């Protein structure tokens, strides 16, 4: 499921698929994406690259197209590959940088950038 909070410039994406379940937040105001993978008990954070990630108004349209047409081709599909690396727990300065939505998603979990 996807929820677009236009006034806060945030998109919440919830994937419920057994071992592949995750929650993702696109925080356009702070410029970061965070994904919490339930199977890994970890949070992955990346900077939004405007040339690769659809804009807020575009992401809602893409979701609507996919839901109504079920099989839409779009060059704007968002895929990310995470590589294991060093992790750390978030500190106050991280939450100021990433914003409250990502803080709520990732507090207490190892952070990977």
N, C-alpha and C positions, 0 to 999 in steps of 0.2 A: 504494500500500500504506500501511497505517497500523499503527503500533506504539504501544501505550499502556503507559507505565511508571508504574503506579499509585504505587509506593513513592517515586518521584522527582517525581511530579506533572508529568510531561512526556508529550506526545504528539508523535511523529514522523510526518509525512505525506510520502510520496514519490510524485510524479506523473511518470510517464514517458510523454511524449507529444510526441516530436520537439522542435520549436522551443518548445513550451509546457511543457517539463519544468521541475520545480521541487522544492525541498525546503522544508518548513515545519516549524517547531517551535512548539508551544504550551507555554510554560513557565508553568504555573499557580502555582508557588511564587513566582516573581519577578513574575508578572503581565504578561508580554509575549508577543507572537507575532512570529516572524521568518520571512520568506520569502526564499529565495535563488532568483532567477530565472536560470536558466542562460543564456538568450538575451541577458540584459542585463548579466550579470556584475556583479550588484549585490544588496544585501541590503536588504529593506524591513522596518522594525520598527514595531509599533504596540502600544499599551497594550490589555490585555484589558478590554473593557467588559462587565461581568457581565450587563447587561441584553440584550446582543446576541450574546455568544459562549456556546455551551453549556458547562455545567460538565464537568469531567473524566469523571465517571461517566456523564454523558449523551452525550458525544461517542462513546464506545465503543459505546453502544447504538445510536446513529444509524448508525454505520458498519456494525454487524451487520445492522440492518434493511435498509439499502441493499444490502448484499451478498446477503442471503437473498431479498429481494423484488424487487431490481433496479430498482424504480420506485416508491419510497416518497415520498409528499408529506409534508413536514415544514416547519413554520414556522421551524424552527431551522437551516435551511441557512445556512452561513457564506459570505459573499461579501465581498470587499474590492476597492475600486478605488484604485489607486495613482496619484498625480499626481507628475510630475517636479518636483523642487525642488532645493535645495542638498544636497549630500552631504558627508560627511566620513569619514575613517577612524576606527575605534574606538580609544579610549584605555583605559587601565586602569580609570578611574572608570566608563566605560560597561560594561565587562565585569562589574564588581562589581554594577552595577544590573541588567543583563540576565541574568546568570548564565552558567555554564560551557557549557551546551548551545548557547545562542545564540552565545557566543564561538566555539565550535568550528565552527559553521555559517558565521559571517560574518567571521572574521578575514581581513584583507587585502583585503576588498571595500569599495566605497563604501557607507556606511550612509545610508538615507533614513528619516526618521521621519514 
